[in-house]
Amino acid sequence: MAVTRLERKGRRNVSKAKRAKQVIKSLNAKPVIRNVDVEEIKKGFSKSSKKPVKK
């Protein structure tokens, strides 16, 4: 008895698995943390919070 291989289905399964791996990798990827000057950012917030309040 001969064995019939479902080649299209096999390719489809491989491509689905590959796509799923790529999606998982992209969701787990963390962005590169750069050197950030925290004090400079804090100064920027304090400047914007000193706006005069209208009464």
Backbone bond lengths (Angstrom), bond angles and torsions (degrees), N, CA, C in turn:
res aa  C-N    CA-C-N  psi(-1)  N-CA   C-N-CA  omega(-1)  CA-C   N-CA-C  phi
1 M - - - 1.437 - - 1.530 109.57 -
2 A 1.302 115.67 131.83 1.459 120.53 -178.41 1.528 110.81 -85.49
3 V 1.308 115.19 152.23 1.469 120.97 179.20 1.522 108.11 -103.19
4 T 1.316 116.67 127.25 1.463 121.42 178.77 1.515 108.31 -98.49
5 R 1.315 115.26 128.54 1.469 119.35 179.52 1.519 108.81 -100.75
6 L 1.309 116.20 134.58 1.454 121.46 176.79 1.529 107.66 -90.34
7 E 1.327 115.40 90.01 1.469 119.64 -173.17 1.515 112.31 -70.35
8 R 1.337 116.94 -41.60 1.466 118.99 -179.47 1.521 111.10 -62.15
9 K 1.341 115.84 -43.88 1.458 120.27 -179.43 1.535 109.95 -63.44
10 G 1.307 116.23 -39.16 1.470 119.92 178.78 1.521 111.79 -62.72
11 R 1.329 116.55 -43.45 1.472 120.20 178.60 1.517 110.45 -64.56
12 R 1.333 115.67 -39.41 1.467 120.20 -179.57 1.531 110.19 -64.55
13 N 1.330 116.46 -42.57 1.462 120.25 179.08 1.524 111.16 -63.29
14 V 1.316 116.54 -40.72 1.462 120.66 179.88 1.521 109.94 -65.26
15 S 1.331 116.77 -43.52 1.458 119.31 -178.23 1.529 111.26 -67.97
16 K 1.339 117.49 -35.82 1.471 120.43 176.45 1.522 110.51 -63.13
17 A 1.321 116.09 -44.32 1.460 120.25 -179.09 1.532 110.50 -64.73
18 K 1.322 115.93 -40.38 1.462 120.48 179.86 1.523 110.50 -63.52
19 R 1.333 115.92 -44.06 1.463 121.17 179.93 1.526 110.34 -63.77
20 A 1.324 116.96 -42.17 1.464 120.82 -179.65 1.526 110.56 -62.71
21 K 1.328 117.21 -40.80 1.462 120.85 178.22 1.518 111.04 -62.78
22 Q 1.343 116.80 -41.20 1.460 120.77 179.54 1.513 111.23 -64.28
23 V 1.333 116.95 -40.54 1.463 120.78 180.00 1.529 109.95 -64.92
24 I 1.320 116.65 -44.07 1.464 120.37 179.77 1.523 110.23 -62.88
25 K 1.330 116.98 -42.38 1.457 120.77 178.82 1.522 111.08 -61.11
26 S 1.327 116.80 -43.80 1.468 119.99 -177.40 1.525 110.96 -68.86
27 L 1.338 117.84 -33.38 1.456 120.03 179.00 1.530 111.88 -72.93
28 N 1.317 116.91 -30.25 1.465 120.85 -179.33 1.520 112.80 -88.25
29 A 1.313 117.68 -9.18 1.458 120.36 -176.43 1.519 110.60 -68.34
30 K 1.312 116.14 137.57 1.456 121.33 176.94 1.524 108.45 -105.98
31 P 1.326 117.36 140.27 1.454 118.48 177.79 1.536 110.59 -70.17
32 V 1.306 115.74 156.28 1.454 121.09 179.86 1.524 108.35 -71.37
33 I 1.331 115.82 128.11 1.464 120.32 179.32 1.525 107.69 -84.99
34 R 1.309 114.74 124.49 1.464 119.59 179.87 1.520 108.78 -101.02
35 N 1.304 115.35 164.46 1.459 119.67 177.54 1.519 108.76 -70.30
36 V 1.316 115.61 116.39 1.454 121.49 -176.64 1.521 108.64 -116.36
37 D 1.327 115.97 133.63 1.452 120.82 178.13 1.529 108.34 -86.43
38 V 1.318 116.84 100.13 1.456 122.52 -174.74 1.524 110.48 -65.88
39 E 1.308 117.04 -39.39 1.466 120.77 -178.30 1.528 110.84 -62.25
40 E 1.326 117.09 -39.42 1.466 121.08 179.14 1.526 110.72 -64.39
41 I 1.318 116.90 -38.60 1.465 121.08 178.77 1.524 109.72 -66.98
42 K 1.341 116.87 -41.86 1.462 120.57 178.91 1.529 110.71 -61.56
43 K 1.335 116.93 -38.78 1.462 120.41 178.37 1.523 110.43 -62.41
44 G 1.311 116.83 -39.80 1.457 121.17 179.33 1.518 112.19 -62.37
45 F 1.325 117.26 -37.67 1.457 120.19 178.44 1.517 111.62 -70.81
46 S 1.322 116.40 -38.00 1.459 118.99 -178.04 1.531 110.84 -68.68
47 K 1.318 118.44 -30.49 1.463 121.45 177.46 1.523 111.13 -66.93
48 S 1.334 116.92 -42.32 1.460 120.22 -176.77 1.526 111.77 -74.94
49 S 1.327 118.22 -21.74 1.462 119.86 -178.30 1.532 112.23 -84.65
50 K 1.348 118.93 -6.80 1.469 121.67 -178.60 1.524 112.49 -93.10
51 K 1.328 117.98 24.63 1.448 121.18 179.03 1.528 109.26 -71.36
52 P 1.319 118.70 143.83 1.467 120.14 179.58 1.531 110.55 -68.75
53 V 1.318 114.94 142.13 1.462 120.98 -178.99 1.515 108.76 -91.25
54 K 1.328 117.77 127.51 1.471 122.05 178.73 1.523 109.63 -80.58
55 K 1.321 115.50 133.93 1.468 119.23 179.26 1.509 112.21 -116.60
